[in-house]
Amino acid sequence: MVHEGTGLWHAAGSSASRWLMIIIHGYRATTLVLYVLLNVLVRTEYPAAVTAEIVDVNMNSLDGTTGKPLDVDLPPTLPMSFGTENSTSVSAQSGSKALMPCVVHNLGEGTVSWIKRKNVQELLTVGLTTYANDERFQAIHFHHSEDWTLQIKYVQPRDAGLYECQVSTHPPTSIFLYLEVVEARAEIAGPAEKFVRPGSTLQLHCLVKKSTEVPSYLFWYHNLRMINYDVEQGVNVSTDLAGRESWLEVPRASDRHSGNYTCKASNAQTARVLVHVFKGDNPAAMQHSMATSPSMMACTALLTMFVTLKLALQTNWCL
């Protein structure tokens, strides 16, 4: 009985082992089949995309089939040109800063130079280097900018004239700019002498003309005293520096407000006016003021000289 039981267990174990081996080999065979099918599917569905990536990466340099370099069509090089018009005129007031523009498109490896054109040409700058002995001249250029501006500090009348902006092409290419140096001056509206009744309003308006830059100050003087802030003396001053003008107002003029009034702006010639405050019931005072005024005295002197010269000529003619 024992041997029969042992035989049965042995037979059952052998049968289980065979089935286990079949299952294992079947799993391996199934895995191998799936692996083969997967590789086949990948190679048949995706080679175009993979090839496209390879060609796209190398299309600018190599032939996708032969591996030889391709002929790449580069964009044509644009010619150099000026963005600043030839014969441009620039105005700058004496004592200010002049800026001579020179915009160059597609400069490439070229160099921009500034030359002062006169009897003997004077090289001012090459690139950003100044060659002139005068340190007032300087080329201004910012990275990635096409502007090569010539800056002249503290402009003087002798700086006026023709300037050349030259680019080192073959042959060199140039444009020419003209610098005009002007003298800014202040002007007070109205006659050089004003007559005001006591208690009336005195108004003066000063305008700075031919000014190429905003003045840093604009002051009024009464005789030798600066009165922009003389509110206690009955003087009101309002100034517009950007507009280059100023207004002076005395609401109730009196004898103390008589005298010379001067309008003075930075880097500009001054302007003056003589103010007389007189009483309306005393015209003799007005006549006396007019007779003793500088302009009337000058006219009288000129008239006297003219009459004397005429008499002298007539006397010589008679002789």
Backbone torsions as a table, in degrees:
resi	resn	phi	psi	omega
1	MET	NA	-41.5	179.8
2	VAL	-63.6	-43.1	-179.4
3	HIS	-67.1	-35.6	178.7
4	GLU	-65.8	-39.3	178.3
5	GLY	-65.8	-40.7	-179.6
6	THR	-65.4	-36.5	179.5
7	GLY	-66.6	-38.3	178.8
8	LEU	-64.9	-43.3	179.0
9	TRP	-65.0	-35.8	-180.0
10	HIS	-67.7	-40.1	179.7
11	ALA	-66.5	-41.4	179.2
12	ALA	-64.3	-40.8	179.6
13	GLY	-64.4	-40.3	179.9
14	SER	-64.5	-40.0	179.4
15	SER	-64.1	-41.6	178.8
16	ALA	-64.1	-40.3	-179.9
17	SER	-63.2	-38.8	-179.9
18	ARG	-66.6	-41.3	178.4
19	TRP	-65.5	-37.2	178.9
20	LEU	-64.3	-41.6	178.8
21	MET	-65.2	-38.4	178.1
22	ILE	-62.7	-42.2	-179.6
23	ILE	-63.5	-43.6	-178.7
24	ILE	-63.0	-47.9	179.5
25	HIS	-63.8	-35.8	177.4
26	GLY	-64.7	-39.4	178.6
27	TYR	-63.9	-43.0	179.6
28	ARG	-64.6	-41.4	179.6
29	ALA	-64.8	-40.1	179.0
30	THR	-64.1	-42.9	179.0
31	THR	-61.4	-41.7	-179.5
32	LEU	-65.2	-42.0	179.0
33	VAL	-62.4	-44.3	178.8
34	LEU	-62.1	-39.8	179.3
35	TYR	-63.0	-44.4	179.1
36	VAL	-63.5	-44.7	179.9
37	LEU	-62.6	-40.4	179.9
38	LEU	-62.3	-45.2	177.7
39	ASN	-61.6	-39.9	179.9
40	VAL	-65.0	-43.6	-179.9
41	LEU	-63.7	-42.9	-179.8
42	VAL	-62.6	-43.2	-177.3
43	ARG	-71.5	-25.6	-177.1
44	THR	-92.3	-27.4	-175.4
45	GLU	-95.7	-28.1	-169.8
46	TYR	-116.4	4.0	-177.3
47	PRO	-65.0	-30.2	-179.3
48	ALA	-64.2	-42.4	-179.5
49	ALA	-66.1	-44.0	179.9
50	VAL	-62.4	-44.0	179.4
51	THR	-63.5	-38.6	179.9
52	ALA	-62.1	-40.6	178.7
53	GLU	-62.4	-43.2	-178.8
54	ILE	-64.3	-44.6	-179.4
55	VAL	-66.2	-40.5	-178.2
56	ASP	-63.3	-37.1	-179.6
57	VAL	-68.4	-38.5	-172.7
58	ASN	-104.5	3.9	-172.0
59	MET	-66.2	-25.0	-179.6
60	ASN	-78.8	-11.0	-175.1
61	SER	-130.3	-34.3	-173.8
62	LEU	-128.6	151.7	171.2
63	ASP	-73.1	129.5	-175.8
64	GLY	-65.5	-19.7	-177.3
65	THR	-103.8	-42.0	-176.1
66	THR	-96.3	-20.8	-177.6
67	GLY	78.0	10.5	-180.0
68	LYS	-90.9	152.8	179.5
69	PRO	-61.8	142.3	177.6
70	LEU	-94.2	155.9	173.8
71	ASP	-83.8	110.0	-177.0
72	VAL	-91.9	130.3	177.9
73	ASP	-87.5	102.6	177.9
74	LEU	-80.3	149.5	177.6
75	PRO	-63.8	144.4	-178.9
76	PRO	-65.1	146.3	178.4
77	THR	-74.6	124.5	-178.8
78	LEU	-73.8	143.4	-179.1
79	PRO	-72.6	152.6	176.7
80	MET	-67.9	141.8	177.2
81	SER	-149.6	158.3	179.5
82	PHE	-96.3	137.7	174.2
83	GLY	-92.9	-11.2	176.7
84	THR	-99.2	134.0	-178.2
85	GLU	-69.3	143.7	175.1
86	ASN	-67.5	151.2	180.0
87	SER	64.1	30.0	175.5
88	THR	-70.5	138.1	179.1
89	SER	-107.5	132.9	-179.8
90	VAL	-121.8	133.0	178.2
91	SER	-109.9	138.6	177.7
92	ALA	-144.6	137.6	180.0
93	GLN	-82.4	150.1	-178.5
94	SER	-58.1	131.4	-179.8
95	GLY	90.8	-8.4	-179.0
96	SER	-95.8	-165.5	179.9
97	LYS	-111.9	126.7	179.0
98	ALA	-100.0	140.1	177.9
99	LEU	-123.9	116.0	-179.3
100	MET	-103.0	107.4	-174.3
101	PRO	-79.6	147.8	172.7
102	CYS	-150.8	99.1	-179.8
103	VAL	-95.0	125.9	-177.3
104	VAL	-121.6	120.3	177.1
105	HIS	-91.9	140.7	175.2
106	ASN	55.8	52.4	-179.0
107	LEU	-66.0	-36.8	-179.2
108	GLY	63.5	-128.5	-179.6
109	GLU	-90.6	7.6	-178.0
110	GLY	-72.5	167.9	179.9
111	THR	-126.4	139.7	179.9
112	VAL	-100.8	130.8	178.6
113	SER	-126.0	149.8	175.1
114	TRP	-114.4	135.0	-177.0
115	ILE	-132.2	134.6	173.6
116	LYS	-89.7	119.2	-177.6
117	ARG	-89.4	118.3	175.1
118	LYS	-154.6	-162.7	-178.5
119	ASN	-54.6	-43.5	174.1
120	VAL	-117.8	116.5	-177.9
121	GLN	-61.6	138.9	-179.7
122	GLU	-119.2	119.1	176.7
123	LEU	-75.8	121.5	-176.8
124	LEU	-96.6	-54.2	-177.9
125	THR	-142.2	151.8	170.6
126	VAL	-131.9	115.5	-171.8
127	GLY	63.6	-126.9	177.4
128	LEU	-101.9	8.7	-179.0
129	THR	-96.5	131.0	178.6
130	THR	-92.8	125.9	179.5
131	TYR	-105.6	-13.9	179.3
132	ALA	-70.2	148.4	177.1
133	ASN	-72.4	-15.9	-179.3
134	ASP	-91.6	116.6	-177.0
135	GLU	-73.4	-4.3	178.3
136	ARG	-71.0	-18.5	-178.5
137	PHE	-92.2	133.3	-179.3
138	GLN	-155.8	136.2	174.9
139	ALA	-88.5	133.3	-178.9
140	ILE	-114.8	124.5	179.1
141	HIS	-151.0	133.8	178.8
142	PHE	-108.0	150.5	-177.6
143	HIS	-58.1	136.8	-178.7
144	HIS	68.5	10.5	176.3
145	SER	-98.5	153.2	178.1
146	GLU	-102.5	4.8	-176.0
147	ASP	-97.6	127.1	175.9
148	TRP	-120.4	84.4	-174.0
149	THR	-87.8	136.8	173.2
150	LEU	-93.5	122.2	179.4
151	GLN	-104.2	132.0	177.0
152	ILE	-121.9	114.3	-179.4
153	LYS	-86.9	149.9	175.6
154	TYR	48.8	61.8	-175.2
155	VAL	-57.6	139.1	177.8
156	GLN	-120.4	156.8	-179.8
157	PRO	-55.3	-32.3	-179.4
158	ARG	-70.7	-10.6	178.5
159	ASP	-80.0	-12.3	-179.1
160	ALA	-64.1	147.9	178.1
161	GLY	142.1	-163.3	-173.8
162	LEU	-96.5	134.7	178.5
163	TYR	-124.2	144.5	-178.2
164	GLU	-116.3	127.4	172.0
165	CYS	-102.4	112.9	-171.4
166	GLN	-117.4	137.4	176.8
167	VAL	-112.0	137.4	-173.5
168	SER	-80.5	56.8	170.6
169	THR	-82.2	-177.8	179.0
170	HIS	-121.9	103.1	-2.6
171	PRO	-76.3	169.6	-179.8
172	PRO	-59.3	146.6	179.1
173	THR	-117.9	140.0	-174.0
174	SER	-140.5	156.8	164.5
175	ILE	-127.8	160.2	-176.2
176	PHE	-123.8	139.1	179.0
177	LEU	-126.8	146.8	-179.2
178	TYR	-113.2	130.1	178.3
179	LEU	-102.2	123.3	175.6
180	GLU	-108.1	124.7	179.0
181	VAL	-100.8	120.3	-177.7
182	VAL	-112.9	157.9	177.5
183	GLU	-104.5	109.3	177.0
184	ALA	-69.5	143.3	-179.5
185	ARG	-143.4	147.5	175.9
186	ALA	-91.8	144.6	178.2
187	GLU	-133.2	134.9	175.2
188	ILE	-101.9	124.2	-176.1
189	ALA	-62.6	142.7	176.6
190	GLY	98.2	-174.7	-178.5
191	PRO	-69.8	166.7	-179.1
192	ALA	-72.7	-15.5	176.2
193	GLU	-129.6	137.9	178.8
194	LYS	-125.2	141.8	179.6
195	PHE	-118.2	124.8	-173.6
196	VAL	-128.3	137.9	176.8
197	ARG	-80.6	148.1	177.0
198	PRO	-60.2	135.5	179.2
199	GLY	89.8	-14.4	178.2
200	SER	-85.2	177.6	-176.2
201	THR	-95.9	128.5	174.3
202	LEU	-98.2	123.8	179.4
203	GLN	-127.5	130.6	177.2
204	LEU	-129.2	138.9	-180.0
205	HIS	-125.4	124.7	-178.5
206	CYS	-115.3	132.9	179.6
207	LEU	-129.5	130.9	178.5
208	VAL	-91.4	121.0	-177.1
209	LYS	-107.6	155.1	-179.3
210	LYS	57.9	33.5	178.6
211	SER	-96.4	124.4	-179.3
212	THR	-96.8	-1.6	176.8
213	GLU	-144.4	156.1	-179.0
214	VAL	-67.3	126.2	179.7
215	PRO	-65.6	147.1	178.7
216	SER	-78.1	-20.5	175.8
217	TYR	-155.8	161.0	175.3
218	LEU	-148.9	104.9	-172.3
219	PHE	-112.8	150.3	171.3
220	TRP	-107.8	139.9	176.6
221	TYR	-124.4	137.1	169.8
222	HIS	-107.7	109.8	-168.0
223	ASN	59.1	-108.7	-180.0
224	LEU	-111.4	7.8	-174.2
225	ARG	-103.7	130.3	175.9
226	MET	-77.7	126.0	-169.0
227	ILE	-120.9	18.6	179.5
228	ASN	-58.6	-29.3	-176.5
229	TYR	-119.7	26.0	-178.6
230	ASP	-88.3	60.0	-179.4
231	VAL	-66.0	-34.9	-178.6
232	GLU	-65.5	-25.2	178.9
233	GLN	-87.8	7.4	178.2
234	GLY	81.5	23.9	-177.9
235	VAL	-112.7	129.7	175.5
236	ASN	-116.7	127.2	-179.1
237	VAL	-125.4	130.0	173.5
238	SER	-126.0	134.3	-173.0
239	THR	-130.3	139.2	173.7
240	ASP	-120.8	96.1	-176.9
241	LEU	-64.9	-40.4	179.7
242	ALA	-62.6	-37.1	177.1
243	GLY	-83.4	-5.7	177.2
244	ARG	59.3	43.8	178.9
245	GLU	-149.8	159.6	-178.3
246	SER	-149.7	150.0	-179.8
247	TRP	-123.0	137.8	175.6
248	LEU	-120.1	135.2	-178.9
249	GLU	-139.7	132.6	173.1
250	VAL	-118.2	105.0	-174.4
251	PRO	-60.9	-38.3	-179.2
252	ARG	-130.8	92.5	-177.6
253	ALA	-71.2	145.6	176.8
254	SER	-139.4	-179.2	-177.4
255	ASP	-57.4	-33.6	-177.3
256	ARG	-68.2	-15.7	179.2
257	HIS	-90.0	1.5	174.9
258	SER	-73.0	156.4	176.8
259	GLY	130.2	-168.7	-179.1
260	ASN	-86.3	133.4	174.5
261	TYR	-115.4	130.1	-176.3
262	THR	-121.2	134.8	173.5
263	CYS	-107.9	119.4	-175.6
264	LYS	-126.1	124.7	177.4
265	ALA	-119.5	155.7	179.1
266	SER	-65.2	139.3	177.7
267	ASN	55.6	37.2	179.5
268	ALA	-147.9	151.8	175.9
269	GLN	-70.9	145.1	-176.2
270	THR	-82.1	161.9	177.0
271	ALA	-126.4	146.4	-177.4
272	ARG	-134.7	152.6	174.2
273	VAL	-144.8	143.5	179.7
274	LEU	-102.7	124.3	-176.9
275	VAL	-110.1	130.4	176.2
276	HIS	-115.0	125.3	173.9
277	VAL	-105.3	115.2	-174.4
278	PHE	-134.9	162.1	178.8
279	LYS	-87.2	136.5	-175.7
280	GLY	-69.3	-23.7	-178.3
281	ASP	-87.1	9.0	179.9
282	ASN	-132.5	76.1	-178.0
283	PRO	-62.9	-22.5	179.0
284	ALA	-62.8	-34.5	178.9
285	ALA	-64.3	-39.5	178.4
286	MET	-65.2	-42.5	179.8
287	GLN	-64.3	-39.3	179.2
288	HIS	-64.4	-40.8	179.5
289	SER	-64.3	-39.6	179.4
290	MET	-67.9	-38.4	-178.0
291	ALA	-68.3	-32.2	-177.6
292	THR	-96.6	2.3	179.6
293	SER	-72.4	151.2	-178.6
294	PRO	-57.8	-39.7	-177.9
295	SER	-68.3	-40.7	179.2
296	MET	-67.7	-39.0	178.1
297	MET	-64.3	-38.4	178.8
298	ALA	-65.8	-41.7	178.9
299	CYS	-63.9	-41.2	178.9
300	THR	-62.7	-41.9	180.0
301	ALA	-64.4	-41.9	179.2
302	LEU	-64.7	-40.8	179.3
303	LEU	-64.9	-41.1	178.2
304	THR	-62.0	-43.0	179.4
305	MET	-64.1	-39.4	180.0
306	PHE	-64.5	-44.7	179.8
307	VAL	-63.9	-42.9	-179.5
308	THR	-62.9	-42.9	179.5
309	LEU	-64.8	-39.7	-179.9
310	LYS	-64.3	-43.2	178.3
311	LEU	-63.4	-38.9	-179.8
312	ALA	-64.8	-40.6	179.9
313	LEU	-66.4	-40.8	178.7
314	GLN	-64.0	-38.6	179.5
315	THR	-63.9	-44.9	179.2
316	ASN	-64.7	-36.1	-179.9
317	TRP	-65.7	-41.4	179.0
318	CYS	-65.5	-37.5	179.3
319	LEU	-69.5	NA	NA
